[in-house]
Amino acid sequence: MNNKPTAPSNMDRVKWMVVVILLVAGIVANYYFAPLSLAARLGGWTVAIAIMAAIAATTLKGKKALTFAFDSRHELRKVTWPTRQETVQTTLIVVVIVAISAVILWLLDSILLWAVSLIT
């Protein structure tokens, strides 16, 4: 049973306009209530963002984004993460290679600088 709509409806456009209006209202309110404490303004933003996310999640693009997020989380659980020892060893190899590359480039730069100073 495929109950996914294929094209955004006019109601989706209205919902996105409401989200944008709430965002602009939040920005204006943030400046208007600037004398209030930062904690109060952050609380207001938290509520506003939760409302905007809830509205946006009911649109076609919002549902696709949620599906993508859940699928990504599912795939992330399948990843075989390296052990701490593997991570440290790989990091040390990268640091050593970068240091060797830096020394080689410094030597090359010094040789070229010496060669140019002989010519000029």
Backbone atoms as SQL, in Angstrom:
CREATE TABLE atoms (id INTEGER PRIMARY KEY, chain TEXT, resi INTEGER, resn TEXT, atom TEXT, x REAL, y REAL, z REAL);
INSERT INTO atoms VALUES
  (1, 'A', 1, 'MET', 'N', 0.845, -1.177, 0.000),
  (2, 'A', 1, 'MET', 'CA', 0.000, 0.000, 0.000),
  (3, 'A', 1, 'MET', 'C', 0.885, 1.233, 0.000),
  (4, 'A', 2, 'ASN', 'N', 0.826, 2.022, -1.057),
  (5, 'A', 2, 'ASN', 'CA', 1.635, 3.214, -1.193),
  (6, 'A', 2, 'ASN', 'C', 0.765, 4.432, -0.916),
  (7, 'A', 3, 'ASN', 'N', 0.952, 5.044, 0.244),
  (8, 'A', 3, 'ASN', 'CA', 0.153, 6.221, 0.588),
  (9, 'A', 3, 'ASN', 'C', 0.988, 7.489, 0.577),
  (10, 'A', 4, 'LYS', 'N', 2.102, 7.481, -0.159),
  (11, 'A', 4, 'LYS', 'CA', 2.959, 8.661, -0.251),
  (12, 'A', 4, 'LYS', 'C', 2.456, 9.567, -1.378),
  (13, 'A', 5, 'PRO', 'N', 2.177, 10.838, -1.069),
  (14, 'A', 5, 'PRO', 'CA', 1.807, 11.758, -2.140),
  (15, 'A', 5, 'PRO', 'C', 3.014, 12.056, -3.023),
  (16, 'A', 6, 'THR', 'N', 2.757, 12.315, -4.284),
  (17, 'A', 6, 'THR', 'CA', 3.858, 12.521, -5.221),
  (18, 'A', 6, 'THR', 'C', 4.147, 14.000, -5.459),
  (19, 'A', 7, 'ALA', 'N', 3.211, 14.876, -5.217),
  (20, 'A', 7, 'ALA', 'CA', 3.427, 16.302, -5.441),
  (21, 'A', 7, 'ALA', 'C', 2.959, 17.075, -4.216),
  (22, 'A', 8, 'PRO', 'N', 3.658, 18.167, -3.901),
  (23, 'A', 8, 'PRO', 'CA', 3.233, 18.949, -2.747),
  (24, 'A', 8, 'PRO', 'C', 1.857, 19.578, -2.993),
  (25, 'A', 9, 'SER', 'N', 1.054, 19.565, -1.961),
  (26, 'A', 9, 'SER', 'CA', -0.278, 20.145, -2.094),
  (27, 'A', 9, 'SER', 'C', -0.231, 21.624, -1.734),
  (28, 'A', 10, 'ASN', 'N', -1.348, 22.308, -1.975),
  (29, 'A', 10, 'ASN', 'CA', -1.429, 23.711, -1.597),
  (30, 'A', 10, 'ASN', 'C', -1.329, 23.863, -0.081),
  (31, 'A', 11, 'MET', 'N', -1.823, 22.853, 0.639),
  (32, 'A', 11, 'MET', 'CA', -1.739, 22.905, 2.098),
  (33, 'A', 11, 'MET', 'C', -0.283, 22.862, 2.557),
  (34, 'A', 12, 'ASP', 'N', 0.564, 22.125, 1.830),
  (35, 'A', 12, 'ASP', 'CA', 1.991, 22.108, 2.154),
  (36, 'A', 12, 'ASP', 'C', 2.591, 23.505, 2.013),
  (37, 'A', 13, 'ARG', 'N', 2.220, 24.200, 0.976),
  (38, 'A', 13, 'ARG', 'CA', 2.727, 25.564, 0.771),
  (39, 'A', 13, 'ARG', 'C', 2.281, 26.475, 1.910),
  (40, 'A', 14, 'VAL', 'N', 1.038, 26.325, 2.342),
  (41, 'A', 14, 'VAL', 'CA', 0.528, 27.122, 3.454),
  (42, 'A', 14, 'VAL', 'C', 1.322, 26.805, 4.726),
  (43, 'A', 15, 'LYS', 'N', 1.587, 25.534, 4.953),
  (44, 'A', 15, 'LYS', 'CA', 2.348, 25.140, 6.144),
  (45, 'A', 15, 'LYS', 'C', 3.752, 25.726, 6.116),
  (46, 'A', 16, 'TRP', 'N', 4.403, 25.712, 4.952),
  (47, 'A', 16, 'TRP', 'CA', 5.740, 26.287, 4.862),
  (48, 'A', 16, 'TRP', 'C', 5.697, 27.801, 5.068),
  (49, 'A', 17, 'MET', 'N', 4.646, 28.447, 4.582),
  (50, 'A', 17, 'MET', 'CA', 4.510, 29.887, 4.825),
  (51, 'A', 17, 'MET', 'C', 4.344, 30.163, 6.315),
  (52, 'A', 18, 'VAL', 'N', 3.590, 29.315, 7.007),
  (53, 'A', 18, 'VAL', 'CA', 3.410, 29.474, 8.453),
  (54, 'A', 18, 'VAL', 'C', 4.762, 29.295, 9.149),
  (55, 'A', 19, 'VAL', 'N', 5.549, 28.328, 8.729),
  (56, 'A', 19, 'VAL', 'CA', 6.865, 28.111, 9.326),
  (57, 'A', 19, 'VAL', 'C', 7.747, 29.348, 9.121),
  (58, 'A', 20, 'VAL', 'N', 7.741, 29.900, 7.919),
  (59, 'A', 20, 'VAL', 'CA', 8.553, 31.086, 7.638),
  (60, 'A', 20, 'VAL', 'C', 8.058, 32.275, 8.462),
  (61, 'A', 21, 'ILE', 'N', 6.749, 32.444, 8.556),
  (62, 'A', 21, 'ILE', 'CA', 6.190, 33.536, 9.355),
  (63, 'A', 21, 'ILE', 'C', 6.582, 33.381, 10.823),
  (64, 'A', 22, 'LEU', 'N', 6.528, 32.146, 11.340),
  (65, 'A', 22, 'LEU', 'CA', 6.941, 31.908, 12.724),
  (66, 'A', 22, 'LEU', 'C', 8.432, 32.200, 12.918),
  (67, 'A', 23, 'LEU', 'N', 9.234, 31.860, 11.941),
  (68, 'A', 23, 'LEU', 'CA', 10.661, 32.139, 12.028),
  (69, 'A', 23, 'LEU', 'C', 10.923, 33.639, 12.081),
  (70, 'A', 24, 'VAL', 'N', 10.283, 34.384, 11.185),
  (71, 'A', 24, 'VAL', 'CA', 10.445, 35.840, 11.173),
  (72, 'A', 24, 'VAL', 'C', 9.920, 36.438, 12.477),
  (73, 'A', 25, 'ALA', 'N', 8.773, 35.943, 12.948),
  (74, 'A', 25, 'ALA', 'CA', 8.219, 36.430, 14.212),
  (75, 'A', 25, 'ALA', 'C', 9.170, 36.132, 15.372),
  (76, 'A', 26, 'GLY', 'N', 9.824, 34.973, 15.336),
  (77, 'A', 26, 'GLY', 'CA', 10.784, 34.632, 16.372),
  (78, 'A', 26, 'GLY', 'C', 11.986, 35.558, 16.374),
  (79, 'A', 27, 'ILE', 'N', 12.455, 35.913, 15.182),
  (80, 'A', 27, 'ILE', 'CA', 13.597, 36.834, 15.078),
  (81, 'A', 27, 'ILE', 'C', 13.210, 38.211, 15.610),
  (82, 'A', 28, 'VAL', 'N', 12.028, 38.682, 15.222),
  (83, 'A', 28, 'VAL', 'CA', 11.550, 39.978, 15.700),
  (84, 'A', 28, 'VAL', 'C', 11.369, 39.942, 17.222),
  (85, 'A', 29, 'ALA', 'N', 10.780, 38.871, 17.719),
  (86, 'A', 29, 'ALA', 'CA', 10.558, 38.746, 19.167),
  (87, 'A', 29, 'ALA', 'C', 11.879, 38.685, 19.916),
  (88, 'A', 30, 'ASN', 'N', 12.869, 38.052, 19.338),
  (89, 'A', 30, 'ASN', 'CA', 14.175, 37.969, 19.980),
  (90, 'A', 30, 'ASN', 'C', 14.771, 39.361, 20.184),
  (91, 'A', 31, 'TYR', 'N', 14.634, 40.230, 19.185),
  (92, 'A', 31, 'TYR', 'CA', 15.136, 41.590, 19.324),
  (93, 'A', 31, 'TYR', 'C', 14.250, 42.424, 20.249),
  (94, 'A', 32, 'TYR', 'N', 12.949, 42.201, 20.182),
  (95, 'A', 32, 'TYR', 'CA', 12.021, 42.961, 21.016),
  (96, 'A', 32, 'TYR', 'C', 12.225, 42.635, 22.497),
  (97, 'A', 33, 'PHE', 'N', 12.450, 41.347, 22.790),
  (98, 'A', 33, 'PHE', 'CA', 12.619, 40.920, 24.170),
  (99, 'A', 33, 'PHE', 'C', 14.095, 40.828, 24.568),
  (100, 'A', 34, 'ALA', 'N', 14.949, 41.592, 23.915),
  (101, 'A', 34, 'ALA', 'CA', 16.382, 41.578, 24.220),
  (102, 'A', 34, 'ALA', 'C', 16.679, 41.900, 25.690),
  (103, 'A', 35, 'PRO', 'N', 15.901, 42.761, 26.346),
  (104, 'A', 35, 'PRO', 'CA', 16.191, 43.020, 27.766),
  (105, 'A', 35, 'PRO', 'C', 15.969, 41.798, 28.669),
  (106, 'A', 36, 'LEU', 'N', 15.180, 40.839, 28.232),
  (107, 'A', 36, 'LEU', 'CA', 14.959, 39.641, 29.040),
  (108, 'A', 36, 'LEU', 'C', 16.234, 38.811, 29.110),
  (109, 'A', 37, 'SER', 'N', 16.263, 37.883, 30.027),
  (110, 'A', 37, 'SER', 'CA', 17.444, 37.036, 30.184),
  (111, 'A', 37, 'SER', 'C', 17.624, 36.139, 28.958),
  (112, 'A', 38, 'LEU', 'N', 18.853, 35.726, 28.776),
  (113, 'A', 38, 'LEU', 'CA', 19.162, 34.836, 27.656),
  (114, 'A', 38, 'LEU', 'C', 18.423, 33.506, 27.800),
  (115, 'A', 39, 'ALA', 'N', 18.284, 33.030, 29.030),
  (116, 'A', 39, 'ALA', 'CA', 17.593, 31.760, 29.263),
  (117, 'A', 39, 'ALA', 'C', 16.141, 31.834, 28.823),
  (118, 'A', 40, 'ALA', 'N', 15.475, 32.952, 29.096),
  (119, 'A', 40, 'ALA', 'CA', 14.071, 33.110, 28.688),
  (120, 'A', 40, 'ALA', 'C', 13.949, 33.126, 27.169),
  (121, 'A', 41, 'ARG', 'N', 14.860, 33.847, 26.517),
  (122, 'A', 41, 'ARG', 'CA', 14.806, 33.900, 25.059),
  (123, 'A', 41, 'ARG', 'C', 15.126, 32.545, 24.442),
  (124, 'A', 42, 'LEU', 'N', 16.090, 31.824, 25.015),
  (125, 'A', 42, 'LEU', 'CA', 16.406, 30.485, 24.510),
  (126, 'A', 42, 'LEU', 'C', 15.232, 29.534, 24.711),
  (127, 'A', 43, 'GLY', 'N', 14.539, 29.673, 25.822),
  (128, 'A', 43, 'GLY', 'CA', 13.340, 28.860, 26.051),
  (129, 'A', 43, 'GLY', 'C', 12.276, 29.146, 24.997),
  (130, 'A', 44, 'GLY', 'N', 12.098, 30.428, 24.687),
  (131, 'A', 44, 'GLY', 'CA', 11.145, 30.804, 23.642),
  (132, 'A', 44, 'GLY', 'C', 11.534, 30.240, 22.297),
  (133, 'A', 45, 'TRP', 'N', 12.841, 30.303, 21.976),
  (134, 'A', 45, 'TRP', 'CA', 13.312, 29.744, 20.705),
  (135, 'A', 45, 'TRP', 'C', 13.124, 28.236, 20.657),
  (136, 'A', 46, 'THR', 'N', 13.342, 27.578, 21.794),
  (137, 'A', 46, 'THR', 'CA', 13.175, 26.129, 21.836),
  (138, 'A', 46, 'THR', 'C', 11.733, 25.747, 21.528),
  (139, 'A', 47, 'VAL', 'N', 10.791, 26.459, 22.136),
  (140, 'A', 47, 'VAL', 'CA', 9.372, 26.196, 21.885),
  (141, 'A', 47, 'VAL', 'C', 9.029, 26.515, 20.432),
  (142, 'A', 48, 'ALA', 'N', 9.509, 27.648, 19.939),
  (143, 'A', 48, 'ALA', 'CA', 9.198, 28.057, 18.559),
  (144, 'A', 48, 'ALA', 'C', 9.755, 27.055, 17.546),
  (145, 'A', 49, 'ILE', 'N', 10.981, 26.612, 17.761),
  (146, 'A', 49, 'ILE', 'CA', 11.590, 25.656, 16.827),
  (147, 'A', 49, 'ILE', 'C', 10.857, 24.327, 16.869),
  (148, 'A', 50, 'ALA', 'N', 10.426, 23.914, 18.069),
  (149, 'A', 50, 'ALA', 'CA', 9.666, 22.663, 18.175),
  (150, 'A', 50, 'ALA', 'C', 8.347, 22.769, 17.406),
  (151, 'A', 51, 'ILE', 'N', 7.681, 23.911, 17.515),
  (152, 'A', 51, 'ILE', 'CA', 6.415, 24.114, 16.785),
  (153, 'A', 51, 'ILE', 'C', 6.673, 24.136, 15.281),
  (154, 'A', 52, 'MET', 'N', 7.725, 24.866, 14.857),
  (155, 'A', 52, 'MET', 'CA', 8.038, 24.932, 13.426),
  (156, 'A', 52, 'MET', 'C', 8.397, 23.545, 12.883),
  (157, 'A', 53, 'ALA', 'N', 9.160, 22.779, 13.648),
  (158, 'A', 53, 'ALA', 'CA', 9.541, 21.433, 13.199),
  (159, 'A', 53, 'ALA', 'C', 8.322, 20.525, 13.108),
  (160, 'A', 54, 'ALA', 'N', 7.404, 20.658, 14.066),
  (161, 'A', 54, 'ALA', 'CA', 6.191, 19.832, 14.029),
  (162, 'A', 54, 'ALA', 'C', 5.342, 20.170, 12.809),
  (163, 'A', 55, 'ILE', 'N', 5.242, 21.441, 12.501),
  (164, 'A', 55, 'ILE', 'CA', 4.468, 21.843, 11.318),
  (165, 'A', 55, 'ILE', 'C', 5.164, 21.374, 10.047),
  (166, 'A', 56, 'ALA', 'N', 6.471, 21.593, 9.968),
  (167, 'A', 56, 'ALA', 'CA', 7.221, 21.209, 8.771),
  (168, 'A', 56, 'ALA', 'C', 7.209, 19.697, 8.568),
  (169, 'A', 57, 'ALA', 'N', 7.166, 18.930, 9.658),
  (170, 'A', 57, 'ALA', 'CA', 7.188, 17.467, 9.553),
  (171, 'A', 57, 'ALA', 'C', 5.920, 16.912, 8.932),
  (172, 'A', 58, 'THR', 'N', 4.865, 17.701, 8.888),
  (173, 'A', 58, 'THR', 'CA', 3.619, 17.218, 8.296),
  (174, 'A', 58, 'THR', 'C', 3.541, 17.472, 6.794),
  (175, 'A', 59, 'THR', 'N', 4.547, 18.138, 6.225),
  (176, 'A', 59, 'THR', 'CA', 4.559, 18.387, 4.789),
  (177, 'A', 59, 'THR', 'C', 5.256, 17.234, 4.066),
  (178, 'A', 60, 'LEU', 'N', 5.153, 17.216, 2.754),
  (179, 'A', 60, 'LEU', 'CA', 5.778, 16.158, 1.956),
  (180, 'A', 60, 'LEU', 'C', 7.290, 16.164, 2.138),
  (181, 'A', 61, 'LYS', 'N', 7.913, 17.337, 2.015),
  (182, 'A', 61, 'LYS', 'CA', 9.365, 17.432, 2.184),
  (183, 'A', 61, 'LYS', 'C', 9.765, 17.097, 3.613),
  (184, 'A', 62, 'GLY', 'N', 8.956, 17.481, 4.577),
  (185, 'A', 62, 'GLY', 'CA', 9.241, 17.157, 5.964),
  (186, 'A', 62, 'GLY', 'C', 9.204, 15.663, 6.217),
  (187, 'A', 63, 'LYS', 'N', 8.215, 14.984, 5.622),
  (188, 'A', 63, 'LYS', 'CA', 8.125, 13.528, 5.772),
  (189, 'A', 63, 'LYS', 'C', 9.317, 12.845, 5.115),
  (190, 'A', 64, 'LYS', 'N', 9.739, 13.369, 3.954),
  (191, 'A', 64, 'LYS', 'CA', 10.916, 12.804, 3.291),
  (192, 'A', 64, 'LYS', 'C', 12.159, 13.014, 4.146),
  (193, 'A', 65, 'ALA', 'N', 12.281, 14.184, 4.769),
  (194, 'A', 65, 'ALA', 'CA', 13.437, 14.462, 5.623),
  (195, 'A', 65, 'ALA', 'C', 13.445, 13.542, 6.836),
  (196, 'A', 66, 'LEU', 'N', 12.279, 13.314, 7.438),
  (197, 'A', 66, 'LEU', 'CA', 12.205, 12.411, 8.584),
  (198, 'A', 66, 'LEU', 'C', 12.546, 10.978, 8.179),
  (199, 'A', 67, 'THR', 'N', 12.042, 10.555, 7.038),
  (200, 'A', 67, 'THR', 'CA', 12.354, 9.218, 6.543),
  (201, 'A', 67, 'THR', 'C', 13.855, 9.084, 6.315),
  (202, 'A', 68, 'PHE', 'N', 14.460, 10.109, 5.714),
  (203, 'A', 68, 'PHE', 'CA', 15.901, 10.100, 5.489),
  (204, 'A', 68, 'PHE', 'C', 16.661, 10.019, 6.810),
  (205, 'A', 69, 'ALA', 'N', 16.229, 10.793, 7.813),
  (206, 'A', 69, 'ALA', 'CA', 16.897, 10.790, 9.115),
  (207, 'A', 69, 'ALA', 'C', 16.797, 9.421, 9.779),
  (208, 'A', 70, 'PHE', 'N', 15.621, 8.813, 9.737),
  (209, 'A', 70, 'PHE', 'CA', 15.463, 7.493, 10.344),
  (210, 'A', 70, 'PHE', 'C', 16.269, 6.432, 9.601),
  (211, 'A', 71, 'ASP', 'N', 16.279, 6.516, 8.261),
  (212, 'A', 71, 'ASP', 'CA', 17.075, 5.576, 7.475),
  (213, 'A', 71, 'ASP', 'C', 18.566, 5.755, 7.748),
  (214, 'A', 72, 'SER', 'N', 19.003, 7.000, 7.881),
  (215, 'A', 72, 'SER', 'CA', 20.410, 7.272, 8.182),
  (216, 'A', 72, 'SER', 'C', 20.782, 6.706, 9.541),
  (217, 'A', 73, 'ARG', 'N', 19.908, 6.877, 10.501),
  (218, 'A', 73, 'ARG', 'CA', 20.165, 6.345, 11.842),
  (219, 'A', 73, 'ARG', 'C', 20.250, 4.809, 11.795),
  (220, 'A', 74, 'HIS', 'N', 19.366, 4.218, 11.010),
  (221, 'A', 74, 'HIS', 'CA', 19.382, 2.756, 10.864),
  (222, 'A', 74, 'HIS', 'C', 20.699, 2.299, 10.231),
  (223, 'A', 75, 'GLU', 'N', 21.156, 2.982, 9.204),
  (224, 'A', 75, 'GLU', 'CA', 22.408, 2.625, 8.542),
  (225, 'A', 75, 'GLU', 'C', 23.602, 2.870, 9.461),
  (226, 'A', 76, 'LEU', 'N', 23.514, 3.914, 10.276),
  (227, 'A', 76, 'LEU', 'CA', 24.599, 4.232, 11.190),
  (228, 'A', 76, 'LEU', 'C', 24.808, 3.120, 12.208),
  (229, 'A', 77, 'ARG', 'N', 23.737, 2.450, 12.572),
  (230, 'A', 77, 'ARG', 'CA', 23.851, 1.346, 13.516),
  (231, 'A', 77, 'ARG', 'C', 24.554, 0.137, 12.892),
  (232, 'A', 78, 'LYS', 'N', 24.574, 0.057, 11.562),
  (233, 'A', 78, 'LYS', 'CA', 25.222, -1.062, 10.881),
  (234, 'A', 78, 'LYS', 'C', 26.733, -0.871, 10.753),
  (235, 'A', 79, 'VAL', 'N', 27.220, 0.348, 11.006),
  (236, 'A', 79, 'VAL', 'CA', 28.633, 0.654, 10.819),
  (237, 'A', 79, 'VAL', 'C', 29.463, -0.080, 11.866),
  (238, 'A', 80, 'THR', 'N', 30.566, -0.652, 11.417),
  (239, 'A', 80, 'THR', 'CA', 31.511, -1.257, 12.335),
  (240, 'A', 80, 'THR', 'C', 32.557, -0.200, 12.656),
  (241, 'A', 81, 'TRP', 'N', 32.499, 0.338, 13.858),
  (242, 'A', 81, 'TRP', 'CA', 33.390, 1.419, 14.247),
  (243, 'A', 81, 'TRP', 'C', 34.739, 0.842, 14.651),
  (244, 'A', 82, 'PRO', 'N', 35.826, 1.574, 14.374),
  (245, 'A', 82, 'PRO', 'CA', 37.153, 1.078, 14.754),
  (246, 'A', 82, 'PRO', 'C', 37.327, 1.112, 16.274),
  (247, 'A', 83, 'THR', 'N', 38.206, 0.254, 16.736),
  (248, 'A', 83, 'THR', 'CA', 38.500, 0.236, 18.170),
  (249, 'A', 83, 'THR', 'C', 39.360, 1.447, 18.516),
  (250, 'A', 84, 'ARG', 'N', 39.514, 1.685, 19.805),
  (251, 'A', 84, 'ARG', 'CA', 40.343, 2.810, 20.246),
  (252, 'A', 84, 'ARG', 'C', 41.783, 2.622, 19.758),
  (253, 'A', 85, 'GLN', 'N', 42.299, 1.401, 19.840),
  (254, 'A', 85, 'GLN', 'CA', 43.669, 1.134, 19.415),
  (255, 'A', 85, 'GLN', 'C', 43.841, 1.410, 17.916),
  (256, 'A', 86, 'GLU', 'N', 42.885, 0.979, 17.100),
  (257, 'A', 86, 'GLU', 'CA', 42.957, 1.239, 15.652),
  (258, 'A', 86, 'GLU', 'C', 42.917, 2.738, 15.369),
  (259, 'A', 87, 'THR', 'N', 42.076, 3.452, 16.092),
  (260, 'A', 87, 'THR', 'CA', 41.973, 4.898, 15.896),
  (261, 'A', 87, 'THR', 'C', 43.273, 5.598, 16.259),
  (262, 'A', 88, 'VAL', 'N', 43.867, 5.225, 17.384),
  (263, 'A', 88, 'VAL', 'CA', 45.125, 5.844, 17.811),
  (264, 'A', 88, 'VAL', 'C', 46.231, 5.529, 16.815),
  (265, 'A', 89, 'GLN', 'N', 46.325, 4.278, 16.364),
  (266, 'A', 89, 'GLN', 'CA', 47.365, 3.898, 15.411),
  (267, 'A', 89, 'GLN', 'C', 47.217, 4.660, 14.095),
  (268, 'A', 90, 'THR', 'N', 45.989, 4.752, 13.605),
  (269, 'A', 90, 'THR', 'CA', 45.751, 5.474, 12.352),
  (270, 'A', 90, 'THR', 'C', 46.086, 6.952, 12.505),
  (271, 'A', 91, 'THR', 'N', 45.720, 7.524, 13.636),
  (272, 'A', 91, 'THR', 'CA', 46.020, 8.933, 13.885),
  (273, 'A', 91, 'THR', 'C', 47.525, 9.166, 13.924),
  (274, 'A', 92, 'LEU', 'N', 48.246, 8.287, 14.590),
  (275, 'A', 92, 'LEU', 'CA', 49.698, 8.433, 14.653),
  (276, 'A', 92, 'LEU', 'C', 50.337, 8.307, 13.268),
  (277, 'A', 93, 'ILE', 'N', 49.838, 7.390, 12.461),
  (278, 'A', 93, 'ILE', 'CA', 50.358, 7.249, 11.095),
  (279, 'A', 93, 'ILE', 'C', 50.134, 8.541, 10.315),
  (280, 'A', 94, 'VAL', 'N', 48.955, 9.111, 10.431),
  (281, 'A', 94, 'VAL', 'CA', 48.649, 10.362, 9.722),
  (282, 'A', 94, 'VAL', 'C', 49.557, 11.483, 10.203),
  (283, 'A', 95, 'VAL', 'N', 49.765, 11.596, 11.516),
  (284, 'A', 95, 'VAL', 'CA', 50.622, 12.649, 12.059),
  (285, 'A', 95, 'VAL', 'C', 52.051, 12.487, 11.555),
  (286, 'A', 96, 'VAL', 'N', 52.565, 11.266, 11.538),
  (287, 'A', 96, 'VAL', 'CA', 53.930, 11.018, 11.069),
  (288, 'A', 96, 'VAL', 'C', 54.057, 11.359, 9.589),
  (289, 'A', 97, 'ILE', 'N', 53.102, 10.939, 8.777),
  (290, 'A', 97, 'ILE', 'CA', 53.155, 11.237, 7.337),
  (291, 'A', 97, 'ILE', 'C', 53.092, 12.739, 7.095),
  (292, 'A', 98, 'VAL', 'N', 52.237, 13.442, 7.835),
  (293, 'A', 98, 'VAL', 'CA', 52.142, 14.899, 7.682),
  (294, 'A', 98, 'VAL', 'C', 53.447, 15.556, 8.097),
  (295, 'A', 99, 'ALA', 'N', 54.068, 15.095, 9.174),
  (296, 'A', 99, 'ALA', 'CA', 55.342, 15.662, 9.616),
  (297, 'A', 99, 'ALA', 'C', 56.429, 15.428, 8.567),
  (298, 'A', 100, 'ILE', 'N', 56.491, 14.204, 8.029),
  (299, 'A', 100, 'ILE', 'CA', 57.480, 13.911, 6.986),
  (300, 'A', 100, 'ILE', 'C', 57.239, 14.777, 5.754),
  (301, 'A', 101, 'SER', 'N', 55.998, 14.927, 5.349),
  (302, 'A', 101, 'SER', 'CA', 55.663, 15.774, 4.195),
  (303, 'A', 101, 'SER', 'C', 56.068, 17.218, 4.461),
  (304, 'A', 102, 'ALA', 'N', 55.838, 17.691, 5.678),
  (305, 'A', 102, 'ALA', 'CA', 56.195, 19.066, 6.024),
  (306, 'A', 102, 'ALA', 'C', 57.702, 19.276, 5.937),
  (307, 'A', 103, 'VAL', 'N', 58.483, 18.315, 6.419),
  (308, 'A', 103, 'VAL', 'CA', 59.945, 18.423, 6.363),
  (309, 'A', 103, 'VAL', 'C', 60.417, 18.404, 4.913),
  (310, 'A', 104, 'ILE', 'N', 59.853, 17.520, 4.107),
  (311, 'A', 104, 'ILE', 'CA', 60.229, 17.455, 2.691),
  (312, 'A', 104, 'ILE', 'C', 59.912, 18.776, 1.985),
  (313, 'A', 105, 'LEU', 'N', 58.727, 19.318, 2.224),
  (314, 'A', 105, 'LEU', 'CA', 58.367, 20.591, 1.599),
  (315, 'A', 105, 'LEU', 'C', 59.250, 21.732, 2.097),
  (316, 'A', 106, 'TRP', 'N', 59.595, 21.715, 3.388),
  (317, 'A', 106, 'TRP', 'CA', 60.488, 22.743, 3.930),
  (318, 'A', 106, 'TRP', 'C', 61.859, 22.657, 3.272),
  (319, 'A', 107, 'LEU', 'N', 62.376, 21.420, 3.134),
  (320, 'A', 107, 'LEU', 'CA', 63.671, 21.245, 2.474),
  (321, 'A', 107, 'LEU', 'C', 63.619, 21.703, 1.022),
  (322, 'A', 108, 'LEU', 'N', 62.567, 21.326, 0.307),
  (323, 'A', 108, 'LEU', 'CA', 62.411, 21.740, -1.089),
  (324, 'A', 108, 'LEU', 'C', 62.340, 23.255, -1.192),
  (325, 'A', 109, 'ASP', 'N', 61.605, 23.879, -0.295),
  (326, 'A', 109, 'ASP', 'CA', 61.487, 25.336, -0.284),
  (327, 'A', 109, 'ASP', 'C', 62.844, 25.976, -0.003),
  (328, 'A', 110, 'SER', 'N', 63.576, 25.424, 0.942),
  (329, 'A', 110, 'SER', 'CA', 64.898, 25.969, 1.274),
  (330, 'A', 110, 'SER', 'C', 65.861, 25.843, 0.094),
  (331, 'A', 111, 'ILE', 'N', 65.835, 24.708, -0.577),
  (332, 'A', 111, 'ILE', 'CA', 66.706, 24.502, -1.743),
  (333, 'A', 111, 'ILE', 'C', 66.336, 25.471, -2.860),
  (334, 'A', 112, 'LEU', 'N', 65.054, 25.622, -3.122),
  (335, 'A', 112, 'LEU', 'CA', 64.633, 26.554, -4.181),
  (336, 'A', 112, 'LEU', 'C', 64.979, 27.994, -3.809),
  (337, 'A', 113, 'LEU', 'N', 64.817, 28.355, -2.543),
  (338, 'A', 113, 'LEU', 'CA', 65.171, 29.702, -2.104),
  (339, 'A', 113, 'LEU', 'C', 66.681, 29.930, -2.280),
  (340, 'A', 114, 'TRP', 'N', 67.488, 28.932, -1.915),
  (341, 'A', 114, 'TRP', 'CA', 68.934, 29.032, -2.090),
  (342, 'A', 114, 'TRP', 'C', 69.285, 29.163, -3.567),
  (343, 'A', 115, 'ALA', 'N', 68.616, 28.362, -4.422),
  (344, 'A', 115, 'ALA', 'CA', 68.896, 28.416, -5.869),
  (345, 'A', 115, 'ALA', 'C', 68.526, 29.772, -6.453),
  (346, 'A', 116, 'VAL', 'N', 67.412, 30.313, -6.034),
  (347, 'A', 116, 'VAL', 'CA', 66.989, 31.629, -6.550),
  (348, 'A', 116, 'VAL', 'C', 67.948, 32.711, -6.063),
  (349, 'A', 117, 'SER', 'N', 68.409, 32.595, -4.828),
  (350, 'A', 117, 'SER', 'CA', 69.334, 33.603, -4.304),
  (351, 'A', 117, 'SER', 'C', 70.681, 33.568, -5.067),
  (352, 'A', 118, 'LEU', 'N', 71.079, 32.401, -5.578),
  (353, 'A', 118, 'LEU', 'CA', 72.285, 32.315, -6.389),
  (354, 'A', 118, 'LEU', 'C', 72.105, 32.987, -7.746),
  (355, 'A', 119, 'ILE', 'N', 70.913, 32.844, -8.293),
  (356, 'A', 119, 'ILE', 'CA', 70.647, 33.413, -9.625),
  (357, 'A', 119, 'ILE', 'C', 70.538, 34.926, -9.552),
  (358, 'A', 120, 'THR', 'N', 69.942, 35.450, -8.501),
  (359, 'A', 120, 'THR', 'CA', 69.710, 36.892, -8.432),
  (360, 'A', 120, 'THR', 'C', 70.777, 37.641, -7.699);
